[in-house]
Amino acid sequence: MALRGYREEDLVSNRASLLIHGGTEDERRAWAEEAARNFGVPLTEVRQAPELAGALRQPNGVVFIADVAKLPLDAQGLILRCLQMQEERPKVVVGVSGTAMAALTRGTLREDLHYRLNQAQVDLQTDGLRDVLKRRWAQQAEQLAARAAALKAAEEKERAAAVARRPGSVTRILPKRKAPATTRKGAPRNA
């Protein structure tokens, strides 16, 4: 389902940066959100060149560039340098509307950036991939809803237990009174 080196399922769960093309921007964003959820890190979306440098400096996370063709070529060079030189870098999901080859021929995608991401590409136009992704995303949404419901139930249970322990509540037991200490009078001492 994925082009070249890696399968699409593998690209979601590993740290490899990739080029995702075809489909709508919402589908590309949903794919990047799935990768971010998989790692338990935030998704940082970059739309303009000034936002790019700060986003690429974070050691963890997923950086989603919706359409790299809208960024100038020098900003694409920043992405390339990050991929080549940074050991601790975020997972970079580079989106392209249309196909990557069309962006190359128009000159809106750097050839060296395309070469760097060549082994890790996801083409959302591949037959059946959209259906597979929609089913997987629906299943993940159900799992997230179930987790959220379980967390909410646990919070409600905790809140109810805290109310029961609150001073002045009916279930509170009064403290026991101390029994008076018996004092025996001893013989007086003569000093």
Long-range contacts (C-beta under 8 A, 24 or more apart in sequence): 1-126, 1-128, 1-129, 1-132, 2-121, 2-122, 2-123, 2-126, 3-121, 3-122, 3-123, 3-126, 4-118, 4-119, 4-120, 4-121, 5-118, 5-119, 5-120, 6-119, 6-120, 8-122, 8-129, 11-35, 11-120, 11-122, 12-38, 13-38, 15-91, 16-91, 16-120, 17-83, 17-89, 17-91, 17-92, 17-93, 17-94, 17-117, 17-120, 18-92, 18-93, 18-94, 18-117, 18-120, 18-121, 18-122, 19-94, 19-95, 19-96, 19-100, 19-114, 19-117, 19-118, 19-120, 19-121, 19-122, 20-93, 20-94, 20-95, 20-96, 20-121, 20-122, 20-124, 21-95, 21-96, 21-97, 21-98, 21-99, 21-100, 21-103, 21-121, 21-122, 21-123, 21-124, 21-125, 22-98, 22-99, 22-123, 22-124, 22-125, 22-126, 23-124, 23-125, 23-130, 25-66, 25-67, 25-95, 25-97, 27-124, 27-130, 27-133, 28-64, 28-66, 28-93, 28-95, 28-124, 29-64, 29-66, 29-95, 30-133, 30-137, 31-93, 31-122, 31-124, 31-133, 32-62, 32-64, 32-93, 32-95, 34-136, 34-137, 34-140, 35-62, 35-91, 35-93, 36-61, 36-62, 37-140, 37-144, 39-91, 41-90, 44-90, 49-74, 49-75, 52-78, 52-79, 53-78, 55-90, 56-82, 56-86, 56-89, 56-90, 56-92, 58-90, 59-88, 59-89, 59-90, 60-88, 60-90, 61-90, 61-91, 62-90, 62-91, 62-92, 62-93, 63-90, 63-91, 63-92, 63-93, 64-93, 64-95, 65-92, 65-93, 65-94, 65-95, 66-95, 67-95, 67-96, 67-97, 68-94, 68-95, 68-96, 68-103, 68-108, 68-109, 68-113, 69-96, 69-97, 69-103, 69-106, 69-108, 69-109, 70-108, 73-110, 76-109, 76-110, 76-113, 77-110, 77-113, 79-113, 80-110, 80-112, 80-113, 80-116, 83-113, 83-116, 83-117, 84-116, 99-123, 99-125
